[in-house]
Amino acid sequence: MIIQEDAIMLKILEYLFLSLDFQVKAVESFTEIELEDQHVFYDVVITDILFEAISPTEFIINLQESINTDNIIVVSNMGQEKVRKNIFALPGVKGFYGIPFDMDLLKQQIEEL
């Protein structure tokens, strides 16, 4: 699953996953996640953390309560080191990539999960 408001970044990430033969569900916001998504196990969830009216840490915690996954990778313009450390301290967060990011490095990490 990919959650990303930036339409261009959403398409880039979706293409990356499709090229790796993953089944992909790409949505622009957390509000597009449907009730049935809570009953599906997602191998990897790639998400931004910059959403209106919610802090990055709260967003990840809400995501973990709503989506069944063991692997969350953040791809975001949010580059503050304190935020990065707080996000990495949460269980299940496996990566944090700033934009622009190294697609080969992200691809390698996804293949290793």
N, C-alpha and C positions, 0 to 999 in steps of 0.2 A: 504494500500500500504506500502511496505517495501522497502527502498532504502539503500543498505548496500554493500560495496565493498568486505568485508570479507565474503567469501563463507560459512564458518562454522557458523558465527553469523547470516547470512542471513537465513540459514536452521533452526537454533534454533528459531529465531523469527517467521519464516513462520510456523513451527510446533506449536508454542504457539498459534498463531492466528487460525490455522486450528482446534486445540483442543477446541477452544472456539466457533467453528462453524461460524467463519467469512469467507467471501469470501476473498481470498488473491491474491494480485498481488505483486510479489517480483521481484525486479530488482537490478542489481549490481551497476548501476550508473544513474545519472540524464539524461545522453544522451540516455538511453534506454526508457525514458518516451516518449510515442507516442502522437501525436496530439489529438487522441481520448480521452486520459486521462484528457485533459483539460476540457472535457465536462461531466465527471463523477464526482459525489460527493463521496468523500472517508470519511467514518466515522472517521478514524484515519490514519495518516501517521507516520510511525516510520522511522527515518532516522539517519544516521551518519552525522557528519558535517565536516569530514576530507576528502576533495576531492582536487585533484591537481588544482592549478591555481585559487583558489577562497577562500576568507576568510569564516570562519564559518557563520558570520552574513550575508554576501552577499549571501551565499548559501541558507540560510533560507528565505531571502527576495525574491530571485529568485524562490524558491520552492513555496512560497505563491502566487506569480504572475502566476505560471504555473499550479498549482494543486488546485482543488476546495475542500477545507477541512476547518474545524473549529478547528481541534485537531492535533497538531504536538507533537510527543514525540521523543526526541533525545536519542539515545543509542550510546555512543561514548567513545573512549579512551581519548578524549580531556578532561582533568581534570582541566584546569586552571580556578580559581574562577572568574577572570575578564571575560573570554569568557562565562562562565556559566551565569553570571549576564546579560551580553549583550544579550544572546540568550533568556533568560527568560523575558527580557524587550520587546521582540517582541510579537505582538498580536498573539494569537492562539497557542503559545507554552505552553503545559500543563505539560510537565515533562522532566527531564534531568537525565539520568542514566549513570553512569560510568561503565566501564567493568572491572572486573566482576560485574554483577548486580543481585539483588534479583528478581528471576523470579516470585515468588509469589506476591511481591509488584507491579511489572509491570502488572501482570495479574489482580490484584485487581483494579489498576487504569484504565486499559482498560475496564473492566466490568462496571466501574462507569461512563464512558463517554457516 
